[in-house]
Amino acid sequence: MHEMLNTYGSCAKIAYYNEKPAAEILYYPEEADVTKEFRREGVLIINCIYTVPGNLLENP
């Protein structure tokens, strides 16, 4: 992970809904994934860790 961060930079963003944090978006180049046998250049892997606190979906 440390080597990937040094090579490719940041790999996460926070997603907001109604101005409140709602999810963490993780992304990284497929070519950085050493577990894949075939890695394509220019392809991003994107994962969303979604959390919904009880009051997130209520109107502000």
ChimeraX commands (.cxc) that place a marker at each C-alpha (Angstrom):
marker #1 position 0.00,0.00,0.00 radius 0.5
marker #1 position 2.78,2.43,0.90 radius 0.5
marker #1 position 4.51,1.82,-2.42 radius 0.5
marker #1 position 1.23,2.27,-4.29 radius 0.5
marker #1 position 0.60,5.61,-2.54 radius 0.5
marker #1 position 4.12,6.77,-3.38 radius 0.5
marker #1 position 3.70,5.74,-7.02 radius 0.5
marker #1 position 0.09,6.75,-7.73 radius 0.5
marker #1 position -0.85,9.23,-4.99 radius 0.5
marker #1 position -4.15,9.48,-3.13 radius 0.5
marker #1 position -6.55,6.57,-3.56 radius 0.5
marker #1 position -9.63,7.64,-1.58 radius 0.5
marker #1 position -12.28,10.35,-1.52 radius 0.5
marker #1 position -15.17,11.08,0.82 radius 0.5
marker #1 position -18.60,11.30,-0.84 radius 0.5
marker #1 position -21.17,13.70,0.61 radius 0.5
marker #1 position -24.96,13.73,0.59 radius 0.5
marker #1 position -26.82,16.79,1.87 radius 0.5
marker #1 position -23.45,18.20,2.96 radius 0.5
marker #1 position -22.82,15.20,5.26 radius 0.5
marker #1 position -20.23,12.45,4.69 radius 0.5
marker #1 position -22.05,9.41,3.27 radius 0.5
marker #1 position -19.42,7.10,1.80 radius 0.5
marker #1 position -15.75,6.51,1.14 radius 0.5
marker #1 position -14.76,5.96,-2.47 radius 0.5
marker #1 position -11.60,3.87,-2.88 radius 0.5
marker #1 position -9.90,3.78,-6.28 radius 0.5
marker #1 position -6.59,2.57,-7.65 radius 0.5
marker #1 position -5.06,1.64,-11.00 radius 0.5
marker #1 position -5.65,-1.97,-11.97 radius 0.5
marker #1 position -1.97,-2.24,-12.88 radius 0.5
marker #1 position -1.12,-1.67,-9.17 radius 0.5
marker #1 position -3.09,-4.77,-8.06 radius 0.5
marker #1 position -0.49,-7.50,-7.66 radius 0.5
marker #1 position -3.23,-10.11,-7.08 radius 0.5
marker #1 position -4.47,-9.85,-10.68 radius 0.5
marker #1 position -2.82,-12.03,-13.28 radius 0.5
marker #1 position -3.81,-9.73,-16.15 radius 0.5
marker #1 position -3.52,-6.00,-15.41 radius 0.5
marker #1 position -4.64,-3.35,-17.87 radius 0.5
marker #1 position -3.00,0.04,-18.09 radius 0.5
marker #1 position -5.37,2.99,-17.81 radius 0.5
marker #1 position -8.10,1.08,-15.93 radius 0.5
marker #1 position -9.24,2.15,-12.44 radius 0.5
marker #1 position -10.75,-0.18,-9.86 radius 0.5
marker #1 position -13.44,1.65,-7.84 radius 0.5
marker #1 position -14.97,0.48,-4.56 radius 0.5
marker #1 position -17.52,2.35,-2.49 radius 0.5
marker #1 position -17.76,1.84,1.26 radius 0.5
marker #1 position -21.26,3.14,1.90 radius 0.5
marker #1 position -22.49,4.17,5.33 radius 0.5
marker #1 position -25.85,5.66,6.22 radius 0.5
marker #1 position -26.09,7.22,9.66 radius 0.5
marker #1 position -29.66,7.35,10.95 radius 0.5
marker #1 position -30.20,11.03,10.21 radius 0.5
marker #1 position -28.37,11.20,6.87 radius 0.5
marker #1 position -31.45,10.69,4.73 radius 0.5
marker #1 position -33.67,13.07,6.69 radius 0.5
marker #1 position -34.28,16.52,5.23 radius 0.5
marker #1 position -31.84,19.14,6.59 radius 0.5
marker link #1:1,2 radius 0.2
marker link #1:2,3 radius 0.2
marker link #1:3,4 radius 0.2
marker link #1:4,5 radius 0.2
marker link #1:5,6 radius 0.2
marker link #1:6,7 radius 0.2
marker link #1:7,8 radius 0.2
marker link #1:8,9 radius 0.2
marker link #1:9,10 radius 0.2
marker link #1:10,11 radius 0.2
marker link #1:11,12 radius 0.2
marker link #1:12,13 radius 0.2
marker link #1:13,14 radius 0.2
marker link #1:14,15 radius 0.2
marker link #1:15,16 radius 0.2
marker link #1:16,17 radius 0.2
marker link #1:17,18 radius 0.2
marker link #1:18,19 radius 0.2
marker link #1:19,20 radius 0.2
marker link #1:20,21 radius 0.2
marker link #1:21,22 radius 0.2
marker link #1:22,23 radius 0.2
marker link #1:23,24 radius 0.2
marker link #1:24,25 radius 0.2
marker link #1:25,26 radius 0.2
marker link #1:26,27 radius 0.2
marker link #1:27,28 radius 0.2
marker link #1:28,29 radius 0.2
marker link #1:29,30 radius 0.2
marker link #1:30,31 radius 0.2
marker link #1:31,32 radius 0.2
marker link #1:32,33 radius 0.2
marker link #1:33,34 radius 0.2
marker link #1:34,35 radius 0.2
marker link #1:35,36 radius 0.2
marker link #1:36,37 radius 0.2
marker link #1:37,38 radius 0.2
marker link #1:38,39 radius 0.2
marker link #1:39,40 radius 0.2
marker link #1:40,41 radius 0.2
marker link #1:41,42 radius 0.2
marker link #1:42,43 radius 0.2
marker link #1:43,44 radius 0.2
marker link #1:44,45 radius 0.2
marker link #1:45,46 radius 0.2
marker link #1:46,47 radius 0.2
marker link #1:47,48 radius 0.2
marker link #1:48,49 radius 0.2
marker link #1:49,50 radius 0.2
marker link #1:50,51 radius 0.2
marker link #1:51,52 radius 0.2
marker link #1:52,53 radius 0.2
marker link #1:53,54 radius 0.2
marker link #1:54,55 radius 0.2
marker link #1:55,56 radius 0.2
marker link #1:56,57 radius 0.2
marker link #1:57,58 radius 0.2
marker link #1:58,59 radius 0.2
marker link #1:59,60 radius 0.2
view
